[in-house]
């Protein structure tokens, strides 16, 4: 248990989008069906969370792993599959996505949380260098899957 009480990102599996929560103080213990990802450098915690929760990682995971859970639309990943997901290459946009993800996680209002998540999604598309012609359709697809319910779930309410 003590080895798990470190800063980490918790990833919910069996969801429509990649749902993540950054456990900066290292207080949470993962249990099934959560996967924990411990960054090599704790300073990268929010960046890692934003990358994993991004529309890009959701699209990759949905393409490869959707339908493996109890719901045909749900994404079910193993820890090894999460670690195989790509990281962004554009640093400035990745930092902005991390900032927006942190704001979403700390927000107590569902509408505000949703707005920050959409901003995080947009910035992460820039961080992954998604072409402009693909960006609009990716964001529309991701926001449809994200819905408003995901923005009020308790996984995002870690303070």
C-alpha positions as CSV (number, residue, x, y, z in Angstrom):
1,X,0.0,0.0,0.0
2,X,2.8,2.4,0.9
3,X,4.3,2.0,-2.6
4,X,1.0,3.2,-4.1
5,X,0.7,6.3,-1.9
6,X,2.7,8.5,-4.3
7,X,1.7,11.1,-6.9
8,X,0.0,9.2,-9.8
9,X,-2.7,9.4,-12.4
10,X,-5.7,7.1,-12.0
11,X,-7.3,5.9,-15.2
12,X,-10.9,4.6,-15.2
13,X,-11.4,1.7,-17.5
14,X,-14.7,0.6,-19.1
15,X,-15.7,4.2,-20.0
16,X,-16.6,6.0,-23.2
17,X,-13.7,8.4,-23.0
18,X,-10.3,8.0,-21.2
19,X,-11.1,9.4,-17.7
20,X,-8.2,10.4,-15.6
21,X,-7.6,12.0,-12.2
22,X,-4.3,13.3,-11.0
23,X,-3.6,12.3,-7.4
24,X,-1.0,14.9,-6.7
25,X,-0.8,14.3,-2.9
26,X,-0.6,10.6,-3.4
27,X,-3.5,9.8,-1.1
28,X,-5.7,7.6,-3.3
29,X,-5.4,3.8,-3.7
30,X,-6.4,2.3,-7.0
31,X,-8.8,-0.6,-7.1
32,X,-10.5,-2.5,-9.9
33,X,-11.3,-1.2,-12.5
34,X,-8.8,1.7,-12.1
35,X,-5.3,1.7,-13.4
36,X,-2.6,3.8,-11.8
37,X,0.2,5.4,-13.8
38,X,3.1,6.8,-11.8
39,X,5.2,9.4,-13.7
40,X,9.0,9.1,-13.7
41,X,9.0,12.8,-12.6
42,X,6.2,14.0,-10.4
43,X,6.4,17.4,-12.0
44,X,4.9,15.8,-15.2
45,X,1.8,14.5,-13.3
46,X,-0.7,17.0,-14.8
47,X,0.8,16.7,-18.3
48,X,0.5,13.0,-18.2
49,X,-3.1,13.2,-17.0
50,X,-4.0,15.6,-19.8
51,X,-2.4,13.4,-22.4
52,X,-4.2,10.3,-21.2
53,X,-7.5,12.1,-21.0
54,X,-7.1,13.6,-24.4
55,X,-9.3,13.1,-27.5
56,X,-6.3,11.6,-29.3
57,X,-5.7,8.9,-26.7
58,X,-9.4,8.3,-26.4
59,X,-9.7,7.9,-30.2
60,X,-6.7,5.5,-30.3
61,X,-8.0,3.5,-27.4
62,X,-11.5,3.4,-28.9
63,X,-10.2,2.2,-32.3
64,X,-8.1,-0.6,-30.7
65,X,-10.0,-1.5,-27.5
66,X,-13.7,-0.4,-27.7
67,X,-16.2,-3.2,-27.1
68,X,-13.9,-5.2,-24.8
69,X,-15.9,-4.1,-21.7
70,X,-19.5,-4.9,-20.8
71,X,-20.7,-2.0,-22.9
72,X,-20.0,-2.1,-26.6
73,X,-19.1,1.6,-26.6
74,X,-16.8,1.4,-23.6
75,X,-13.0,1.4,-23.7
76,X,-11.3,-1.2,-21.6
77,X,-7.6,-1.0,-21.3
78,X,-5.0,-3.0,-19.5
79,X,-2.0,-1.2,-17.8
80,X,0.3,-2.3,-20.6
81,X,-2.1,-0.8,-23.2
82,X,-2.2,2.5,-21.3
83,X,1.6,2.6,-21.3
84,X,1.7,2.0,-25.0
85,X,-0.3,5.2,-25.8
86,X,1.7,8.0,-27.4
87,X,2.7,11.2,-25.6
88,X,2.3,14.6,-27.3
89,X,5.3,16.3,-29.0
90,X,4.3,20.0,-28.9
91,X,5.4,21.2,-25.4
92,X,3.6,24.6,-25.2
93,X,0.2,23.1,-26.2
94,X,0.8,20.1,-23.9
95,X,1.5,22.5,-21.0
96,X,-1.7,24.4,-21.8
97,X,-3.7,21.1,-21.9
98,X,-2.2,20.2,-18.5
99,X,-3.2,23.6,-17.1
100,X,-6.8,23.2,-18.4
101,X,-7.0,19.6,-17.1
102,X,-5.9,20.7,-13.6
103,X,-8.5,23.5,-13.7
104,X,-11.2,21.0,-14.7
105,X,-10.3,18.6,-11.9
106,X,-10.3,21.3,-9.3
107,X,-13.5,22.8,-10.5
108,X,-16.6,22.2,-8.4
109,X,-19.1,23.3,-11.0
110,X,-20.1,20.7,-13.7
111,X,-20.5,23.4,-16.5
112,X,-17.2,24.9,-15.7
113,X,-15.5,21.5,-15.5
114,X,-17.0,20.7,-18.9
115,X,-15.7,24.0,-20.4
116,X,-12.2,23.3,-19.0
117,X,-12.2,19.7,-20.4
118,X,-13.2,20.9,-23.8
119,X,-10.3,23.5,-23.7
120,X,-8.0,20.7,-22.6
121,X,-9.2,18.6,-25.5
122,X,-8.5,21.4,-27.9
123,X,-5.1,22.1,-26.5
124,X,-4.2,18.5,-26.5
125,X,-5.1,18.3,-30.3
126,X,-2.5,21.0,-30.8
127,X,0.0,19.1,-28.5
128,X,-0.5,16.0,-30.7
129,X,-0.2,18.1,-33.9
130,X,-3.6,16.9,-35.1
131,X,-4.2,18.3,-38.6
132,X,-6.8,21.1,-38.8
133,X,-9.1,19.1,-41.1
134,X,-9.2,16.2,-38.7
135,X,-9.4,18.3,-35.5
136,X,-13.1,19.4,-35.8
137,X,-14.4,15.9,-36.4
138,X,-12.2,14.4,-33.6
139,X,-13.4,17.1,-31.1
140,X,-17.0,16.6,-32.1
141,X,-16.7,12.8,-31.7
142,X,-14.9,13.2,-28.3
143,X,-17.3,15.8,-27.0
144,X,-20.3,13.6,-27.9
145,X,-18.8,10.7,-26.0
146,X,-17.7,12.9,-23.2
147,X,-21.2,14.3,-22.7
148,X,-22.1,16.2,-19.6
149,X,-22.4,13.2,-17.3
150,X,-18.6,12.6,-17.4
151,X,-18.0,16.1,-16.2
152,X,-19.9,15.6,-12.9
153,X,-18.6,12.2,-12.0
154,X,-16.9,11.8,-8.7
155,X,-13.6,10.8,-10.3
156,X,-13.0,14.4,-11.3
157,X,-13.9,15.6,-7.8
158,X,-10.6,14.9,-6.1
159,X,-9.6,17.9,-4.0
